[in-house]
Amino acid sequence: MSLRKIRLELARTPDFPDGSRECGYEFMAPLDRRGKLDPRNWLHDKGRCTVRRFWKEAEDEHGRLTHHRGGAWSFSYKSEDDDEPIFRFDKHKFVPGEYVSITEHDGIARPFRVVEVSSP
């Protein structure tokens, strides 16, 4: 499949019982034919694998999608201290309607729904 633009929006949480279209992530990532992250193609395209975190009433944050030994993935911003680990990111299919959990800067894991997967 190759490089895709993926949009995640906040799913239901106690603070956002209906979820939020104004909170989430847009990132570029290589996907295989099944819609899963492709670490081999990430090596070739990692400079293009960027992320934008958007959050209601906050400035956007910009960083990179990073892959670590052992298969872990994270969103990395200015330093390793602000990395956001993504639970079982390598196991998820990135197709609209699927869910992923991201541990954000505040240490809280929140659910996000895949709402769009498109060509860059």
URCORCOR-V446357 format. One record per residue. RES is the residue in one small letter. NEAR is the number of other C-alpha atoms within 10 Angstrom. D_LAST is the distance of its C-alpha to the last C-alpha in Angstrom with 2 decimals. Layout:
RES&NEAR&D_LAST / RES&NEAR&D_LAST
//
This chain:
m&12&12.00 / s&15&10.17 / l&20&7.17 / r&20&5.76 / k&18&5.41 / i&21&9.13 / r&21&11.57 / l&26&15.22 / e&23&18.15 / l&24&21.71 / a&21&23.89 / r&15&27.64 / t&13&29.66 / p&7&33.18 / d&8&31.91 / f&11&29.40 / p&9&31.14 / d&11&28.58 / g&17&25.53 / s&18&23.43 / r&15&20.29 / e&12&20.89 / c&18&20.70 / g&20&17.91 / y&21&14.86 / e&19&11.11 / f&22&9.88 / m&24&7.66 / a&28&9.76 / p&23&10.74 / l&20&12.34 / d&17&15.26 / r&10&16.45 / r&12&18.08 / g&16&15.10 / k&18&16.62 / l&23&15.53 / d&18&16.18 / p&20&18.19 / r&11&18.83 / n&15&15.29 / w&21&14.88 / l&13&17.75 / h&11&16.00 / d&16&12.67 / k&18&14.35 / g&11&14.05 / r&15&10.26 / c&21&10.84 / t&20&11.45 / v&23&12.74 / r&19&13.94 / r&18&17.05 / f&19&18.22 / w&17&21.78 / k&11&24.08 / e&8&26.30 / a&9&24.95 / e&9&22.90 / d&11&19.34 / e&13&19.23 / h&17&16.70 / g&17&16.80 / r&21&15.51 / l&22&15.26 / t&23&18.40 / h&17&20.18 / h&9&23.98 / r&6&26.86 / g&6&27.87 / g&11&24.40 / a&14&23.86 / w&21&20.56 / s&20&20.34 / f&26&18.52 / s&20&20.31 / y&20&20.90 / k&11&23.79 / s&8&26.13 / e&10&26.79 / d&9&28.89 / d&14&25.98 / d&20&23.93 / e&22&23.01 / p&20&23.75 / i&18&22.06 / f&16&24.62 / r&13&24.08 / f&18&20.28 / d&15&20.67 / k&11&22.53 / h&15&20.14 / k&19&18.06 / f&26&14.79 / v&17&15.39 / p&14&16.18 / g&12&19.72 / e&13&20.01 / y&18&21.24 / v&22&21.02 / s&18&23.34 / i&19&22.61 / t&17&25.59 / e&15&25.07 / h&12&26.93 / d&8&29.99 / g&10&30.34 / i&11&29.77 / a&16&27.59 / r&15&25.82 / p&18&24.17 / f&24&20.66 / r&23&19.32 / v&22&15.93 / v&17&15.16 / e&16&11.62 / v&18&9.27 / s&11&6.36 / s&10&3.82 / p&10&0.00
//
